[in-house]
Amino acid sequence: MTTEALRVSPMMVLPEIGEAVARWSAMGFSVTESGDPDCVGMAAGDTCLLLVGRRLAEREYGLAVASRLEGATVPYAYVRSLDAALSTVAPESVLTVAETSYGTREAVVASAGSLSVLVEKRVM
């Protein structure tokens, strides 16, 4: 099975995001609100950074996975097929697979010495 990577953005998981939003805004990044106070996109040119609060990580991935993500900046990688992407990693490296409240199917993976989030956008 082949997979198609679509794009990747860094995702910072923080205890709370207010201070980080202020800092990145002060550097000229624009804020893209998600509708969730624990998730904000920051954009500059063709790049973006996702700021995610621990509360959102806990809601979507569970307490144990949120604890591993907190304080980390991880790749948030959109793929055409999550199942195809997961076929490229060892099953024991998949920490969780979640159908999120914001319409994506996501897997948090611990592989090659780092964490990453693989994301498939669901068609609504």
N, CA, C and O atoms as CSV, one atom per row, in Angstrom:
chain,resi,resn,atom,element,x,y,z
A,1,MET,N,N,0.853,-1.173,0.000
A,1,MET,CA,C,0.000,0.000,0.000
A,1,MET,C,C,0.898,1.235,0.000
A,1,MET,O,O,1.855,1.302,0.771
A,2,THR,N,N,0.605,2.193,-0.839
A,2,THR,CA,C,1.389,3.420,-0.862
A,2,THR,C,C,0.617,4.532,-0.161
A,2,THR,O,O,-0.608,4.488,-0.048
A,3,THR,N,N,1.347,5.505,0.293
A,3,THR,CA,C,0.724,6.639,0.966
A,3,THR,C,C,1.164,7.913,0.269
A,3,THR,O,O,2.217,7.961,-0.366
A,4,GLU,N,N,0.366,8.914,0.394
A,4,GLU,CA,C,0.707,10.194,-0.214
A,4,GLU,C,C,0.715,11.267,0.869
A,4,GLU,O,O,-0.308,11.566,1.485
A,5,ALA,N,N,1.895,11.835,1.083
A,5,ALA,CA,C,2.012,12.939,2.032
A,5,ALA,C,C,1.523,14.206,1.347
A,5,ALA,O,O,1.840,14.447,0.182
A,6,LEU,N,N,0.753,15.013,2.064
A,6,LEU,CA,C,0.186,16.234,1.486
A,6,LEU,C,C,0.890,17.490,1.969
A,6,LEU,O,O,1.217,18.369,1.171
A,7,ARG,N,N,1.126,17.579,3.279
A,7,ARG,CA,C,1.857,18.723,3.846
A,7,ARG,C,C,2.166,18.421,5.301
A,7,ARG,O,O,1.582,17.524,5.909
A,8,VAL,N,N,3.089,19.182,5.838
A,8,VAL,CA,C,3.445,19.005,7.242
A,8,VAL,C,C,3.642,20.373,7.881
A,8,VAL,O,O,4.163,21.297,7.256
A,9,SER,N,N,3.220,20.485,9.127
A,9,SER,CA,C,3.406,21.709,9.906
A,9,SER,C,C,3.893,21.325,11.290
A,9,SER,O,O,3.509,20.276,11.806
A,10,PRO,N,N,4.733,22.153,11.904
A,10,PRO,CA,C,5.103,21.873,13.286
A,10,PRO,C,C,3.923,22.165,14.219
A,10,PRO,O,O,3.194,23.140,14.032
A,11,MET,N,N,3.753,21.315,15.212
A,11,MET,CA,C,2.708,21.491,16.214
A,11,MET,C,C,3.371,21.519,17.581
A,11,MET,O,O,4.029,20.561,17.988
A,12,MET,N,N,3.186,22.630,18.282
A,12,MET,CA,C,3.706,22.763,19.645
A,12,MET,C,C,2.568,22.472,20.615
A,12,MET,O,O,1.495,23.069,20.519
A,13,VAL,N,N,2.803,21.556,21.549
A,13,VAL,CA,C,1.803,21.240,22.561
A,13,VAL,C,C,2.294,21.850,23.877
A,13,VAL,O,O,3.348,21.485,24.399
A,14,LEU,N,N,1.510,22.774,24.387
A,14,LEU,CA,C,1.908,23.578,25.548
A,14,LEU,C,C,0.876,23.448,26.663
A,14,LEU,O,O,-0.278,23.113,26.398
A,15,PRO,N,N,1.278,23.708,27.916
A,15,PRO,CA,C,0.304,23.670,29.005
A,15,PRO,C,C,-0.888,24.584,28.720
A,15,PRO,O,O,-2.034,24.238,29.004
A,16,GLU,N,N,-0.597,25.749,28.157
A,16,GLU,CA,C,-1.612,26.684,27.675
A,16,GLU,C,C,-0.961,27.572,26.616
A,16,GLU,O,O,0.249,27.791,26.656
A,17,ILE,N,N,-1.746,28.083,25.675
A,17,ILE,CA,C,-1.146,28.692,24.490
A,17,ILE,C,C,-1.107,30.217,24.480
A,17,ILE,O,O,-0.502,30.800,23.581
A,18,GLY,N,N,-1.732,30.879,25.448
A,18,GLY,CA,C,-1.840,32.336,25.418
A,18,GLY,C,C,-0.520,33.070,25.266
A,18,GLY,O,O,-0.402,33.953,24.416
A,19,GLU,N,N,0.465,32.728,26.066
A,19,GLU,CA,C,1.765,33.399,26.006
A,19,GLU,C,C,2.462,33.158,24.664
A,19,GLU,O,O,3.087,34.065,24.115
A,20,ALA,N,N,2.353,31.951,24.146
A,20,ALA,CA,C,2.983,31.638,22.854
A,20,ALA,C,C,2.303,32.396,21.718
A,20,ALA,O,O,2.976,32.870,20.804
A,21,VAL,N,N,0.987,32.513,21.765
A,21,VAL,CA,C,0.276,33.283,20.732
A,21,VAL,C,C,0.764,34.724,20.747
A,21,VAL,O,O,1.023,35.298,19.689
A,22,ALA,N,N,0.891,35.311,21.919
A,22,ALA,CA,C,1.371,36.696,22.032
A,22,ALA,C,C,2.793,36.828,21.492
A,22,ALA,O,O,3.098,37.787,20.782
A,23,ARG,N,N,3.659,35.884,21.819
A,23,ARG,CA,C,5.057,35.949,21.367
A,23,ARG,C,C,5.159,35.843,19.852
A,23,ARG,O,O,5.832,36.658,19.221
A,24,TRP,N,N,4.497,34.845,19.257
A,24,TRP,CA,C,4.576,34.668,17.804
A,24,TRP,C,C,3.893,35.834,17.081
A,24,TRP,O,O,4.356,36.257,16.022
A,25,SER,N,N,2.805,36.354,17.640
A,25,SER,CA,C,2.142,37.524,17.048
A,25,SER,C,C,3.067,38.735,17.049
A,25,SER,O,O,3.121,39.486,16.074
A,26,ALA,N,N,3.796,38.921,18.151
A,26,ALA,CA,C,4.722,40.052,18.256
A,26,ALA,C,C,5.832,39.974,17.220
A,26,ALA,O,O,6.411,40.996,16.852
A,27,MET,N,N,6.135,38.756,16.743
A,27,MET,CA,C,7.157,38.586,15.714
A,27,MET,C,C,6.589,38.737,14.304
A,27,MET,O,O,7.321,38.602,13.324
A,28,GLY,N,N,5.292,39.015,14.196
A,28,GLY,CA,C,4.702,39.253,12.889
A,28,GLY,C,C,3.887,38.113,12.317
A,28,GLY,O,O,3.404,38.214,11.189
A,29,PHE,N,N,3.721,37.035,13.059
A,29,PHE,CA,C,2.871,35.936,12.590
A,29,PHE,C,C,1.406,36.333,12.746
A,29,PHE,O,O,1.032,36.966,13.734
A,30,SER,N,N,0.584,35.962,11.775
A,30,SER,CA,C,-0.848,36.228,11.891
A,30,SER,C,C,-1.528,35.046,12.565
A,30,SER,O,O,-1.081,33.905,12.452
A,31,VAL,N,N,-2.609,35.338,13.263
A,31,VAL,CA,C,-3.345,34.328,14.010
A,31,VAL,C,C,-4.499,33.816,13.153
A,31,VAL,O,O,-5.249,34.596,12.567
A,32,THR,N,N,-4.626,32.500,13.092
A,32,THR,CA,C,-5.780,31.870,12.459
A,32,THR,C,C,-6.525,31.120,13.549
A,32,THR,O,O,-6.062,30.090,14.039
A,33,GLU,N,N,-7.672,31.643,13.919
A,33,GLU,CA,C,-8.471,31.021,14.979
A,33,GLU,C,C,-9.091,29.728,14.461
A,33,GLU,O,O,-9.495,29.643,13.302
A,34,SER,N,N,-9.161,28.733,15.326
A,34,SER,CA,C,-9.750,27.453,14.950
A,34,SER,C,C,-11.174,27.294,15.487
A,34,SER,O,O,-11.892,26.368,15.111
A,35,GLY,N,N,-11.568,28.212,16.371
A,35,GLY,CA,C,-12.846,28.056,17.048
A,35,GLY,C,C,-12.698,27.357,18.391
A,35,GLY,O,O,-13.660,27.257,19.153
A,36,ASP,N,N,-11.497,26.874,18.680
A,36,ASP,CA,C,-11.205,26.232,19.965
A,36,ASP,C,C,-10.136,27.066,20.653
A,36,ASP,O,O,-9.082,27.304,20.064
A,37,PRO,N,N,-10.373,27.521,21.890
A,37,PRO,CA,C,-9.385,28.366,22.562
A,37,PRO,C,C,-8.057,27.653,22.835
A,37,PRO,O,O,-7.071,28.299,23.189
A,38,ASP,N,N,-8.025,26.335,22.675
A,38,ASP,CA,C,-6.795,25.577,22.898
A,38,ASP,C,C,-6.103,25.187,21.601
A,38,ASP,O,O,-5.248,24.301,21.599
A,39,CYS,N,N,-6.462,25.840,20.493
A,39,CYS,CA,C,-5.815,25.534,19.216
A,39,CYS,C,C,-5.832,26.771,18.325
A,39,CYS,O,O,-6.890,27.306,17.996
A,40,VAL,N,N,-4.633,27.212,17.942
A,40,VAL,CA,C,-4.486,28.392,17.092
A,40,VAL,C,C,-3.417,28.110,16.053
A,40,VAL,O,O,-2.385,27.508,16.348
A,41,GLY,N,N,-3.678,28.549,14.847
A,41,GLY,CA,C,-2.659,28.497,13.809
A,41,GLY,C,C,-1.953,29.840,13.734
A,41,GLY,O,O,-2.588,30.887,13.865
A,42,MET,N,N,-0.661,29.817,13.526
A,42,MET,CA,C,0.136,31.036,13.350
A,42,MET,C,C,0.745,30.948,11.959
A,42,MET,O,O,1.369,29.942,11.622
A,43,ALA,N,N,0.576,31.981,11.151
A,43,ALA,CA,C,1.054,31.923,9.767
A,43,ALA,C,C,1.973,33.086,9.457
A,43,ALA,O,O,1.785,34.198,9.950
A,44,ALA,N,N,2.971,32.811,8.630
A,44,ALA,CA,C,3.876,33.827,8.087
A,44,ALA,C,C,4.283,33.334,6.700
A,44,ALA,O,O,4.890,32.273,6.556
A,45,GLY,N,N,3.938,34.124,5.683
A,45,GLY,CA,C,4.235,33.695,4.323
A,45,GLY,C,C,3.533,32.391,4.026
A,45,GLY,O,O,2.337,32.251,4.278
A,46,ASP,N,N,4.273,31.431,3.490
A,46,ASP,CA,C,3.711,30.122,3.153
A,46,ASP,C,C,3.882,29.103,4.275
A,46,ASP,O,O,3.674,27.908,4.063
A,47,THR,N,N,4.256,29.563,5.460
A,47,THR,CA,C,4.511,28.645,6.568
A,47,THR,C,C,3.484,28.827,7.666
A,47,THR,O,O,2.834,29.867,7.774
A,48,CYS,N,N,3.355,27.792,8.477
A,48,CYS,CA,C,2.457,27.917,9.623
A,48,CYS,C,C,2.966,27.072,10.781
A,48,CYS,O,O,3.769,26.156,10.607
A,49,LEU,N,N,2.485,27.401,11.937
A,49,LEU,CA,C,2.804,26.736,13.190
A,49,LEU,C,C,1.490,26.518,13.914
A,49,LEU,O,O,0.672,27.434,13.999
A,50,LEU,N,N,1.276,25.333,14.432
A,50,LEU,CA,C,0.074,25.043,15.213
A,50,LEU,C,C,0.425,25.098,16.690
A,50,LEU,O,O,1.378,24.456,17.130
A,51,LEU,N,N,-0.336,25.859,17.451
A,51,LEU,CA,C,-0.174,25.925,18.902
A,51,LEU,C,C,-1.370,25.218,19.527
A,51,LEU,O,O,-2.517,25.608,19.308
A,52,VAL,N,N,-1.096,24.188,20.298
A,52,VAL,CA,C,-2.149,23.358,20.872
A,52,VAL,C,C,-1.953,23.299,22.380
A,52,VAL,O,O,-0.857,23.021,22.867
A,53,GLY,N,N,-3.026,23.563,23.107
A,53,GLY,CA,C,-2.989,23.464,24.562
A,53,GLY,C,C,-3.193,22.031,25.016
A,53,GLY,O,O,-3.812,21.220,24.327
A,54,ARG,N,N,-2.661,21.744,26.180
A,54,ARG,CA,C,-2.757,20.386,26.726
A,54,ARG,C,C,-4.201,19.919,26.851
A,54,ARG,O,O,-4.482,18.742,26.627
A,55,ARG,N,N,-5.125,20.809,27.203
A,55,ARG,CA,C,-6.535,20.400,27.355
A,55,ARG,C,C,-7.070,19.786,26.068
A,55,ARG,O,O,-7.769,18.774,26.102
A,56,LEU,N,N,-6.740,20.401,24.927
A,56,LEU,CA,C,-7.192,19.853,23.644
A,56,LEU,C,C,-6.518,18.506,23.383
A,56,LEU,O,O,-7.176,17.561,22.946
A,57,ALA,N,N,-5.233,18.411,23.642
A,57,ALA,CA,C,-4.528,17.144,23.445
A,57,ALA,C,C,-5.144,16.040,24.304
A,57,ALA,O,O,-5.283,14.907,23.845
A,58,GLU,N,N,-5.510,16.357,25.534
A,58,GLU,CA,C,-6.144,15.365,26.404
A,58,GLU,C,C,-7.501,14.945,25.856
A,58,GLU,O,O,-7.828,13.759,25.842
A,59,ARG,N,N,-8.296,15.922,25.402
A,59,ARG,CA,C,-9.625,15.607,24.865
A,59,ARG,C,C,-9.530,14.705,23.642
A,59,ARG,O,O,-10.315,13.768,23.494
A,60,GLU,N,N,-8.581,14.982,22.775
A,60,GLU,CA,C,-8.510,14.260,21.506
A,60,GLU,C,C,-7.702,12.975,21.579
A,60,GLU,O,O,-8.052,11.998,20.916
A,61,TYR,N,N,-6.614,12.945,22.377
A,61,TYR,CA,C,-5.695,11.803,22.373
A,61,TYR,C,C,-5.660,11.028,23.684
A,61,TYR,O,O,-5.090,9.938,23.731
A,62,GLY,N,N,-6.254,11.561,24.745
A,62,GLY,CA,C,-6.200,10.911,26.043
A,62,GLY,C,C,-5.054,11.436,26.894
A,62,GLY,O,O,-4.108,12.040,26.390
A,63,LEU,N,N,-5.161,11.194,28.181
A,63,LEU,CA,C,-4.222,11.738,29.162
A,63,LEU,C,C,-2.791,11.249,28.942
A,63,LEU,O,O,-1.859,12.054,28.960
A,64,ALA,N,N,-2.605,9.960,28.738
A,64,ALA,CA,C,-1.246,9.415,28.613
A,64,ALA,C,C,-0.526,9.977,27.397
A,64,ALA,O,O,0.650,10.329,27.485
A,65,VAL,N,N,-1.215,10.067,26.265
A,65,VAL,CA,C,-0.578,10.582,25.050
A,65,VAL,C,C,-0.347,12.085,25.172
A,65,VAL,O,O,0.698,12.583,24.755
A,66,ALA,N,N,-1.307,12.813,25.737
A,66,ALA,CA,C,-1.131,14.261,25.942
A,66,ALA,C,C,0.086,14.528,26.822
A,66,ALA,O,O,0.823,15.485,26.584
A,67,SER,N,N,0.302,13.698,27.825
A,67,SER,CA,C,1.468,13.864,28.699
A,67,SER,C,C,2.769,13.707,27.925
A,67,SER,O,O,3.738,14.418,28.189
A,68,ARG,N,N,2.797,12.787,26.980
A,68,ARG,CA,C,4.007,12.601,26.158
A,68,ARG,C,C,4.202,13.751,25.187
A,68,ARG,O,O,5.337,14.121,24.887
A,69,LEU,N,N,3.113,14.323,24.691
A,69,LEU,CA,C,3.218,15.414,23.714
A,69,LEU,C,C,3.538,16.769,24.346
A,69,LEU,O,O,4.181,17.610,23.719
A,70,GLU,N,N,3.089,16.981,25.588
A,70,GLU,CA,C,3.258,18.287,26.220
A,70,GLU,C,C,4.729,18.688,26.276
A,70,GLU,O,O,5.583,17.915,26.710
A,71,GLY,N,N,5.003,19.906,25.831
A,71,GLY,CA,C,6.365,20.432,25.814
A,71,GLY,C,C,7.128,20.093,24.547
A,71,GLY,O,O,8.267,20.526,24.373
A,72,ALA,N,N,6.517,19.330,23.668
A,72,ALA,CA,C,7.187,18.916,22.428
A,72,ALA,C,C,6.665,19.705,21.234
A,72,ALA,O,O,5.536,20.196,21.230
A,73,THR,N,N,7.506,19.810,20.241
A,73,THR,CA,C,7.104,20.293,18.916
A,73,THR,C,C,7.244,19.097,17.991
A,73,THR,O,O,8.331,18.544,17.827
A,74,VAL,N,N,6.128,18.707,17.389
A,74,VAL,CA,C,6.104,17.480,16.589
A,74,VAL,C,C,5.577,17.772,15.190
A,74,VAL,O,O,4.829,18.730,14.996
A,75,PRO,N,N,5.961,16.950,14.212
A,75,PRO,CA,C,5.379,17.090,12.886
A,75,PRO,C,C,3.893,16.718,12.929
A,75,PRO,O,O,3.512,15.692,13.493
A,76,TYR,N,N,3.077,17.560,12.331
A,76,TYR,CA,C,1.643,17.316,12.162
A,76,TYR,C,C,1.474,17.134,10.668
A,76,TYR,O,O,1.364,18.109,9.925
A,77,ALA,N,N,1.452,15.872,10.223
A,77,ALA,CA,C,1.579,15.545,8.806
A,77,ALA,C,C,0.258,15.078,8.215
A,77,ALA,O,O,-0.290,14.049,8.610
A,78,TYR,N,N,-0.243,15.859,7.254
A,78,TYR,CA,C,-1.445,15.467,6.534
A,78,TYR,C,C,-1.083,14.425,5.485
A,78,TYR,O,O,-0.132,14.598,4.723
A,79,VAL,N,N,-1.851,13.348,5.456
A,79,VAL,CA,C,-1.667,12.281,4.482
A,79,VAL,C,C,-3.012,12.005,3.807
A,79,VAL,O,O,-4.073,12.260,4.376
A,80,ARG,N,N,-2.943,11.484,2.592
A,80,ARG,CA,C,-4.188,11.173,1.882
A,80,ARG,C,C,-4.940,10.036,2.589
A,80,ARG,O,O,-6.163,10.087,2.715
A,81,SER,N,N,-4.205,9.009,3.050
A,81,SER,CA,C,-4.825,7.868,3.712
A,81,SER,C,C,-4.067,7.559,4.996
A,81,SER,O,O,-2.880,7.234,4.964
A,82,LEU,N,N,-4.755,7.662,6.115
A,82,LEU,CA,C,-4.122,7.340,7.388
A,82,LEU,C,C,-3.777,5.854,7.454
A,82,LEU,O,O,-2.711,5.488,7.950
A,83,ASP,N,N,-4.653,5.014,6.967
A,83,ASP,CA,C,-4.370,3.581,6.993
A,83,ASP,C,C,-3.103,3.257,6.208
A,83,ASP,O,O,-2.283,2.455,6.655
A,84,ALA,N,N,-2.938,3.877,5.037
A,84,ALA,CA,C,-1.731,3.647,4.245
A,84,ALA,C,C,-0.496,4.149,4.987
A,84,ALA,O,O,0.536,3.479,4.996
A,85,ALA,N,N,-0.596,5.316,5.604
A,85,ALA,CA,C,0.540,5.857,6.351
A,85,ALA,C,C,0.894,4.956,7.528
A,85,ALA,O,O,2.070,4.729,7.810
A,86,LEU,N,N,-0.122,4.444,8.213
A,86,LEU,CA,C,0.135,3.576,9.369
A,86,LEU,C,C,0.758,2.248,8.952
A,86,LEU,O,O,1.422,1.596,9.758
A,87,SER,N,N,0.553,1.845,7.716
A,87,SER,CA,C,1.160,0.592,7.256
A,87,SER,C,C,2.678,0.707,7.128
A,87,SER,O,O,3.361,-0.300,6.943
A,88,THR,N,N,3.207,1.923,7.225
A,88,THR,CA,C,4.654,2.133,7.104
A,88,THR,C,C,5.367,2.140,8.451
A,88,THR,O,O,6.591,2.258,8.501
A,89,VAL,N,N,4.610,2.015,9.547
A,89,VAL,CA,C,5.216,2.018,10.880
A,89,VAL,C,C,4.848,0.735,11.619
A,89,VAL,O,O,3.842,0.098,11.306
A,90,ALA,N,N,5.658,0.363,12.588
A,90,ALA,CA,C,5.371,-0.819,13.394
A,90,ALA,C,C,4.104,-0.580,14.216
A,90,ALA,O,O,3.945,0.493,14.796
A,91,PRO,N,N,3.209,-1.554,14.276
A,91,PRO,CA,C,1.953,-1.364,15.019
A,91,PRO,C,C,2.163,-0.923,16.466
A,91,PRO,O,O,1.368,-0.146,16.994
A,92,GLU,N,N,3.223,-1.409,17.112
A,92,GLU,CA,C,3.454,-1.025,18.508
A,92,GLU,C,C,3.893,0.432,18.665
A,92,GLU,O,O,3.912,0.954,19.780
A,93,SER,N,N,4.248,1.092,17.559
A,93,SER,CA,C,4.644,2.502,17.638
A,93,SER,C,C,3.443,3.441,17.596
A,93,SER,O,O,3.598,4.642,17.818
A,94,VAL,N,N,2.263,2.925,17.319
A,94,VAL,CA,C,1.050,3.749,17.263
A,94,VAL,C,C,0.509,3.893,18.689
A,94,VAL,O,O,0.040,2.924,19.286
A,95,LEU,N,N,0.579,5.108,19.220
A,95,LEU,CA,C,0.133,5.354,20.593
A,95,LEU,C,C,-1.379,5.466,20.684
A,95,LEU,O,O,-1.984,5.010,21.654
A,96,THR,N,N,-1.990,6.074,19.673
A,96,THR,CA,C,-3.449,6.205,19.632
A,96,THR,C,C,-3.883,6.565,18.225
A,96,THR,O,O,-3.127,7.152,17.451
A,97,VAL,N,N,-5.118,6.200,17.912
A,97,VAL,CA,C,-5.792,6.657,16.692
A,97,VAL,C,C,-7.093,7.284,17.159
A,97,VAL,O,O,-7.853,6.668,17.905
A,98,ALA,N,N,-7.352,8.521,16.718
A,98,ALA,CA,C,-8.516,9.257,17.210
A,98,ALA,C,C,-9.324,9.845,16.070
A,98,ALA,O,O,-8.772,10.378,15.107
A,99,GLU,N,N,-10.634,9.741,16.191
A,99,GLU,CA,C,-11.556,10.486,15.341
A,99,GLU,C,C,-11.786,11.788,16.108
A,99,GLU,O,O,-12.443,11.783,17.149
A,100,THR,N,N,-11.256,12.892,15.609
A,100,THR,CA,C,-11.277,14.125,16.391
A,100,THR,C,C,-12.604,14.861,16.290
A,100,THR,O,O,-13.403,14.631,15.382
A,101,SER,N,N,-12.808,15.739,17.233
A,101,SER,CA,C,-14.022,16.550,17.263
A,101,SER,C,C,-14.040,17.581,16.141
A,101,SER,O,O,-15.084,18.170,15.862
A,102,TYR,N,N,-12.896,17.806,15.493
A,102,TYR,CA,C,-12.828,18.798,14.424
A,102,TYR,C,C,-12.711,18.167,13.037
A,102,TYR,O,O,-12.273,18.818,12.088
A,103,GLY,N,N,-13.104,16.895,12.926
A,103,GLY,CA,C,-13.290,16.290,11.620
A,103,GLY,C,C,-12.087,15.638,10.970
A,103,GLY,O,O,-12.062,15.469,9.751
A,104,THR,N,N,-11.094,15.269,11.755
A,104,THR,CA,C,-9.948,14.556,11.200
A,104,THR,C,C,-9.818,13.209,11.891
A,104,THR,O,O,-10.370,12.989,12.969
A,105,ARG,N,N,-9.090,12.329,11.261
A,105,ARG,CA,C,-8.704,11.060,11.870
A,105,ARG,C,C,-7.203,11.153,12.042
A,105,ARG,O,O,-6.480,11.365,11.068
A,106,GLU,N,N,-6.721,10.995,13.271
A,106,GLU,CA,C,-5.320,11.252,13.574
A,106,GLU,C,C,-4.705,10.091,14.345
A,106,GLU,O,O,-5.370,9.424,15.138
A,107,ALA,N,N,-3.427,9.871,14.092
A,107,ALA,CA,C,-2.670,8.870,14.838
A,107,ALA,C,C,-1.431,9.540,15.402
A,107,ALA,O,O,-0.716,10.247,14.692
A,108,VAL,N,N,-1.185,9.312,16.678
A,108,VAL,CA,C,0.061,9.756,17.294
A,108,VAL,C,C,0.992,8.553,17.275
A,108,VAL,O,O,0.650,7.471,17.751
A,109,VAL,N,N,2.189,8.771,16.707
A,109,VAL,CA,C,3.131,7.693,16.481
A,109,VAL,C,C,4.463,8.023,17.157
A,109,VAL,O,O,4.961,9.145,17.064
A,110,ALA,N,N,5.025,7.031,17.834
A,110,ALA,CA,C,6.365,7.145,18.413
A,110,ALA,C,C,7.261,6.232,17.591
A,110,ALA,O,O,7.211,5.009,17.722
A,111,SER,N,N,8.085,6.843,16.738
A,111,SER,CA,C,8.911,6.061,15.825
A,111,SER,C,C,10.195,6.820,15.527
A,111,SER,O,O,10.209,8.050,15.502
A,112,ALA,N,N,11.255,6.089,15.304
A,112,ALA,CA,C,12.551,6.676,14.943
A,112,ALA,C,C,13.003,7.710,15.973
A,112,ALA,O,O,13.627,8.709,15.619
A,113,GLY,N,N,12.686,7.469,17.252
A,113,GLY,CA,C,13.143,8.335,18.322
A,113,GLY,C,C,12.376,9.626,18.501
A,113,GLY,O,O,12.814,10.507,19.242
A,114,SER,N,N,11.229,9.756,17.831
A,114,SER,CA,C,10.452,10.991,17.973
A,114,SER,C,C,8.964,10.692,17.870
A,114,SER,O,O,8.551,9.603,17.471
A,115,LEU,N,N,8.175,11.688,18.239
A,115,LEU,CA,C,6.725,11.611,18.107
A,115,LEU,C,C,6.295,12.341,16.845
A,115,LEU,O,O,6.960,13.280,16.408
A,116,SER,N,N,5.197,11.915,16.266
A,116,SER,CA,C,4.586,12.638,15.150
A,116,SER,C,C,3.088,12.389,15.175
A,116,SER,O,O,2.615,11.429,15.782
A,117,VAL,N,N,2.350,13.264,14.508
A,117,VAL,CA,C,0.906,13.097,14.367
A,117,VAL,C,C,0.615,12.991,12.874
A,117,VAL,O,O,0.955,13.886,12.100
A,118,LEU,N,N,-0.014,11.899,12.484
A,118,LEU,CA,C,-0.419,11.684,11.095
A,118,LEU,C,C,-1.906,11.996,11.018
A,118,LEU,O,O,-2.683,11.561,11.868
A,119,VAL,N,N,-2.302,12.750,9.995
A,119,VAL,CA,C,-3.644,13.315,9.939
A,119,VAL,C,C,-4.297,13.044,8.588
A,119,VAL,O,O,-3.714,13.299,7.535
A,120,GLU,N,N,-5.510,12.524,8.642
A,120,GLU,CA,C,-6.327,12.369,7.447
A,120,GLU,C,C,-7.567,13.237,7.619
A,120,GLU,O,O,-8.332,13.061,8.567
A,121,LYS,N,N,-7.758,14.167,6.701
A,121,LYS,CA,C,-8.948,15.015,6.773
A,121,LYS,C,C,-10.122,14.223,6.229
A,121,LYS,O,O,-10.055,13.654,5.140
A,122,ARG,N,N,-11.180,14.193,6.988
A,122,ARG,CA,C,-12.371,13.474,6.576
A,122,ARG,C,C,-13.223,14.352,5.693
A,122,ARG,O,O,-13.331,15.557,5.919
A,123,VAL,N,N,-13.823,13.754,4.694
A,123,VAL,CA,C,-14.746,14.488,3.821
A,123,VAL,C,C,-16.093,14.527,4.531
A,123,VAL,O,O,-16.647,13.497,4.913
A,124,MET,N,N,-16.601,15.738,4.697
A,124,MET,CA,C,-17.871,15.920,5.418
A,124,MET,C,C,-19.023,15.931,4.452
A,124,MET,O,O,-20.174,16.073,4.866
